[in-house]
Amino acid sequence: MLQSLTRNQLFWLCQTSGWAVYAVLTELMIKIPSQEPWLVALPHLLLDTCFGFLLTLLLRGWYRRVSVQGARLKIQWHLLVILVSCLVWTQWKWLTLQWLYGQMWRGMTWFDFGTWNSASLTILLTWTALYYAFTATFETMEQRQKAADAIHLAKEAQLKMLRYQLNPHFMFNSINAICTLILKQDNQHAVSMLEKLCDLLRYSLYTDPLAKVTVAEEIQILQTYFDVEQCRFRNKLNVSIVADDNVKNLLVPSLLLQPLAENALKHGMRISQQSYAITVSFRQENGQLQIRMLDNGTGFVAQADVASTGIGLHNCEERLALIYPEQSSFSYGNRAEEGAWIQINIPKELSGGSKP
């Protein structure tokens, strides 16, 4: 509840509560033991507390005003203002007490002067210390919140960048392929490819890059991507996507596999290759969702860098690390026969945010 209050609201809560505690303690420790008449003790306590409440509000305004000054000058002003406030408050308490007793004026003894001013000074110094403790604490909380917000925004921006960075190459190839089909007057395949491309773009534009989707939805959009590529490669491309029934409702980051599939087609497929096969599987393994992608292409070259393997692998690995810090694994390598494999392991998470 306190975390939902603004800085100003929290100050007023502390100010009101603090002076209420002061009034109770004054009554219990001073008024009752002194056996003052109730007609004097209660009004005097009310006047004393209200004056102290208003006086500290003036101190707050003054502290804000001198906060921009140097440390030495600030300390001097604080001491001077506190001492003057102490004298004024003490005189107020003394005069109102005399007035309630029906006395016009009676001077204070040195004992009363020292005792009453010591009490006033102690309260004002305590209030000042608590005020600056409150200010420092709240400023620290604000700085931490700003830092957390900045980290969150940076994380969101990085995730969005990793998502959108992958689209231009695919778009360029797809539009070129559609143009080629139109030039060849293969209108049926051109229209089919254009429809699939529109579906894919619509999904990409209207799906939050930070959202998670079910495995079934990821398979559907992945199949749409392969359908677009199928229009380019025709019978040369063979795709198989399989998923166990018990994983179709689990969540995965949206468009997680499309850049990996694009990377496989761009870097793994040989021009002279007569048939290119890609298999994608989803299953549970060791309490996690395991995703594997296999192909029969050229595989990964030794000492591969980002340029040779494509940005898809690198971005996918970074994206998983941001979404599942220290909870996911991303690995890849070459198959014994031919081609490459990629394996992703992420925590099982059901739609709705629950974990099985």
GUTIVEX-638040 format. One record per residue (C-alpha): x, y, z; residue in one letter. Coordinates in steps of 0.25 Angstrom, whole numbers. Layout:
N
[[X,Y,Z],'A']
...
// end
This chain:
356
[[0,0,0],'M']
[[11,10,4],'L']
[[18,7,-10],'Q']
[[6,13,-17],'S']
[[6,26,-10],'L']
[[13,38,-16],'T']
[[25,45,-9],'R']
[[16,57,-5],'N']
[[5,47,0],'Q']
[[15,39,8],'L']
[[21,52,14],'F']
[[7,56,19],'W']
[[4,43,25],'L']
[[17,43,33],'C']
[[15,58,37],'Q']
[[1,55,42],'T']
[[5,42,49],'S']
[[18,48,55],'G']
[[11,59,61],'W']
[[-1,51,66],'A']
[[10,42,73],'V']
[[16,55,79],'Y']
[[3,59,85],'A']
[[0,45,91],'V']
[[14,45,97],'L']
[[13,59,103],'T']
[[0,56,109],'E']
[[5,43,116],'L']
[[19,48,120],'M']
[[17,63,123],'I']
[[2,67,124],'K']
[[-3,55,133],'I']
[[9,55,143],'P']
[[8,70,145],'S']
[[-7,68,148],'Q']
[[-11,81,140],'E']
[[-26,83,140],'P']
[[-32,77,127],'W']
[[-38,90,123],'L']
[[-24,95,122],'V']
[[-16,83,118],'A']
[[-24,79,106],'L']
[[-25,92,100],'P']
[[-11,95,102],'H']
[[-7,82,96],'L']
[[-15,85,84],'L']
[[-9,99,82],'L']
[[5,93,84],'D']
[[3,82,74],'T']
[[-3,90,64],'C']
[[8,101,65],'F']
[[19,90,64],'G']
[[11,84,52],'F']
[[11,98,44],'L']
[[25,102,49],'L']
[[31,89,43],'T']
[[23,92,30],'L']
[[30,105,29],'L']
[[44,98,32],'L']
[[41,88,21],'R']
[[39,100,11],'G']
[[52,107,16],'W']
[[60,94,15],'Y']
[[55,93,0],'R']
[[59,107,-3],'R']
[[73,106,3],'V']
[[76,92,-3],'S']
[[83,97,-15],'V']
[[93,105,-7],'Q']
[[107,100,-3],'G']
[[108,90,9],'A']
[[115,100,18],'R']
[[105,111,16],'L']
[[93,101,17],'K']
[[98,96,31],'I']
[[99,110,36],'Q']
[[85,114,31],'W']
[[79,101,37],'H']
[[85,104,51],'L']
[[81,118,51],'L']
[[66,115,46],'V']
[[65,103,56],'I']
[[70,112,68],'L']
[[60,123,64],'V']
[[49,113,62],'S']
[[52,107,76],'C']
[[51,121,83],'L']
[[38,124,76],'V']
[[32,111,79],'W']
[[36,112,93],'T']
[[30,126,95],'Q']
[[17,121,88],'W']
[[16,109,98],'K']
[[19,118,110],'W']
[[10,130,106],'L']
[[-2,121,102],'T']
[[-1,113,116],'L']
[[-1,127,123],'Q']
[[-13,131,115],'W']
[[-21,118,119],'L']
[[-18,120,133],'Y']
[[-23,134,132],'G']
[[-10,141,134],'Q']
[[-6,153,125],'M']
[[9,151,126],'W']
[[19,144,136],'R']
[[33,143,132],'G']
[[40,130,131],'M']
[[51,125,141],'T']
[[64,121,135],'W']
[[61,107,139],'F']
[[48,108,131],'D']
[[55,115,119],'F']
[[66,104,119],'G']
[[56,92,120],'T']
[[46,97,111],'W']
[[56,101,100],'N']
[[63,88,101],'S']
[[50,80,99],'A']
[[47,89,87],'S']
[[61,88,81],'L']
[[61,73,83],'T']
[[47,72,75],'I']
[[52,81,64],'L']
[[65,74,62],'L']
[[58,60,62],'T']
[[48,65,52],'W']
[[59,71,43],'T']
[[67,58,44],'A']
[[55,49,41],'L']
[[51,59,29],'Y']
[[65,57,23],'Y']
[[64,42,25],'A']
[[51,42,18],'F']
[[56,50,7],'T']
[[68,42,5],'A']
[[61,29,6],'T']
[[50,34,-4],'F']
[[61,39,-14],'E']
[[68,26,-13],'T']
[[55,18,-16],'M']
[[52,28,-28],'E']
[[66,26,-33],'Q']
[[65,11,-32],'R']
[[51,11,-39],'Q']
[[57,20,-50],'K']
[[68,10,-52],'A']
[[59,-2,-52],'A']
[[50,5,-62],'D']
[[62,9,-71],'A']
[[67,-6,-70],'I']
[[53,-11,-74],'H']
[[51,-1,-85],'L']
[[65,-4,-90],'A']
[[61,-19,-90],'K']
[[49,-17,-97],'E']
[[56,-8,-108],'A']
[[66,-19,-109],'Q']
[[56,-30,-111],'L']
[[48,-22,-121],'K']
[[61,-19,-129],'M']
[[65,-34,-129],'L']
[[51,-37,-134],'R']
[[50,-26,-145],'Y']
[[65,-27,-149],'Q']
[[61,-41,-156],'L']
[[50,-36,-165],'N']
[[57,-28,-177],'P']
[[65,-40,-183],'H']
[[53,-49,-184],'F']
[[44,-38,-189],'M']
[[54,-34,-200],'F']
[[55,-49,-205],'N']
[[40,-51,-204],'S']
[[37,-39,-212],'I']
[[48,-42,-222],'N']
[[42,-56,-224],'A']
[[28,-51,-226],'I']
[[33,-41,-237],'C']
[[40,-53,-243],'T']
[[27,-61,-243],'L']
[[19,-50,-249],'I']
[[30,-48,-260],'L']
[[29,-63,-263],'K']
[[13,-61,-263],'Q']
[[12,-71,-253],'D']
[[0,-63,-247],'N']
[[-5,-75,-238],'Q']
[[7,-77,-230],'H']
[[10,-61,-230],'A']
[[-4,-59,-224],'V']
[[-2,-71,-214],'S']
[[11,-66,-209],'M']
[[6,-52,-208],'L']
[[-6,-56,-199],'E']
[[3,-64,-190],'K']
[[13,-53,-189],'L']
[[1,-43,-185],'C']
[[-3,-53,-174],'D']
[[11,-54,-169],'L']
[[13,-38,-169],'L']
[[0,-36,-163],'R']
[[4,-46,-151],'Y']
[[17,-39,-150],'S']
[[11,-25,-149],'L']
[[0,-28,-140],'Y']
[[7,-37,-130],'T']
[[14,-31,-119],'D']
[[29,-34,-120],'P']
[[30,-37,-105],'L']
[[18,-46,-105],'A']
[[18,-61,-104],'K']
[[9,-70,-112],'V']
[[5,-84,-111],'T']
[[13,-95,-118],'V']
[[1,-98,-127],'A']
[[1,-83,-131],'E']
[[16,-83,-134],'E']
[[15,-95,-142],'I']
[[4,-89,-150],'Q']
[[12,-76,-153],'I']
[[24,-84,-156],'L']
[[16,-93,-166],'Q']
[[12,-80,-173],'T']
[[26,-75,-174],'Y']
[[30,-89,-180],'F']
[[18,-87,-190],'D']
[[24,-74,-195],'V']
[[37,-81,-197],'E']
[[31,-93,-203],'Q']
[[26,-84,-214],'C']
[[40,-80,-217],'R']
[[47,-94,-216],'F']
[[35,-102,-221],'R']
[[37,-117,-219],'N']
[[51,-115,-215],'K']
[[48,-111,-201],'L']
[[42,-122,-192],'N']
[[37,-118,-178],'V']
[[32,-126,-166],'S']
[[27,-120,-153],'I']
[[23,-129,-142],'V']
[[19,-126,-128],'A']
[[14,-135,-116],'D']
[[0,-132,-112],'D']
[[4,-129,-98],'N']
[[13,-117,-102],'V']
[[3,-110,-112],'K']
[[-2,-101,-101],'N']
[[11,-97,-95],'L']
[[17,-83,-98],'L']
[[28,-79,-106],'V']
[[33,-65,-111],'P']
[[26,-61,-123],'S']
[[33,-63,-136],'L']
[[44,-70,-129],'L']
[[47,-80,-140],'L']
[[45,-72,-153],'Q']
[[59,-66,-153],'P']
[[65,-79,-150],'L']
[[57,-85,-162],'A']
[[61,-73,-171],'E']
[[76,-75,-166],'N']
[[75,-90,-170],'A']
[[70,-87,-184],'L']
[[80,-75,-186],'K']
[[93,-81,-181],'H']
[[90,-96,-181],'G']
[[84,-99,-195],'M']
[[94,-102,-206],'R']
[[90,-96,-220],'I']
[[93,-110,-226],'S']
[[85,-117,-215],'Q']
[[73,-125,-222],'Q']
[[65,-126,-209],'S']
[[66,-119,-196],'Y']
[[58,-124,-184],'A']
[[55,-117,-171],'I']
[[49,-124,-159],'T']
[[44,-116,-146],'V']
[[40,-124,-134],'S']
[[34,-119,-121],'F']
[[34,-129,-108],'R']
[[36,-129,-93],'Q']
[[49,-133,-88],'E']
[[55,-133,-74],'N']
[[43,-123,-69],'G']
[[46,-113,-81],'Q']
[[40,-110,-94],'L']
[[50,-115,-105],'Q']
[[50,-110,-119],'I']
[[59,-116,-129],'R']
[[62,-112,-144],'M']
[[69,-121,-153],'L']
[[73,-119,-168],'D']
[[81,-127,-178],'N']
[[89,-115,-183],'G']
[[104,-111,-183],'T']
[[104,-110,-168],'G']
[[112,-100,-160],'F']
[[126,-97,-164],'V']
[[138,-98,-154],'A']
[[140,-85,-146],'Q']
[[128,-79,-151],'A']
[[125,-65,-148],'D']
[[112,-57,-149],'V']
[[114,-53,-163],'A']
[[115,-67,-168],'S']
[[104,-73,-160],'T']
[[95,-61,-161],'G']
[[89,-52,-150],'I']
[[78,-62,-147],'G']
[[85,-71,-138],'L']
[[92,-59,-131],'H']
[[79,-52,-129],'N']
[[71,-64,-125],'C']
[[81,-67,-114],'E']
[[81,-53,-109],'E']
[[66,-52,-109],'R']
[[65,-65,-101],'L']
[[76,-60,-91],'A']
[[67,-47,-89],'L']
[[54,-54,-87],'I']
[[59,-66,-79],'Y']
[[71,-62,-72],'P']
[[79,-74,-67],'E']
[[67,-83,-70],'Q']
[[69,-86,-85],'S']
[[79,-93,-94],'S']
[[82,-91,-108],'F']
[[92,-100,-115],'S']
[[95,-104,-130],'Y']
[[104,-113,-138],'G']
[[106,-122,-150],'N']
[[99,-135,-151],'R']
[[107,-148,-153],'A']
[[102,-151,-167],'E']
[[99,-137,-173],'E']
[[93,-124,-169],'G']
[[92,-116,-156],'A']
[[84,-117,-144],'W']
[[79,-106,-134],'I']
[[73,-109,-120],'Q']
[[66,-100,-111],'I']
[[61,-103,-97],'N']
[[52,-93,-89],'I']
[[44,-94,-77],'P']
[[30,-100,-78],'K']
[[19,-89,-77],'E']
[[5,-91,-80],'L']
[[-4,-80,-86],'S']
[[-9,-71,-75],'G']
[[5,-70,-68],'G']
[[4,-83,-60],'S']
[[16,-93,-60],'K']
[[12,-107,-60],'P']
// end
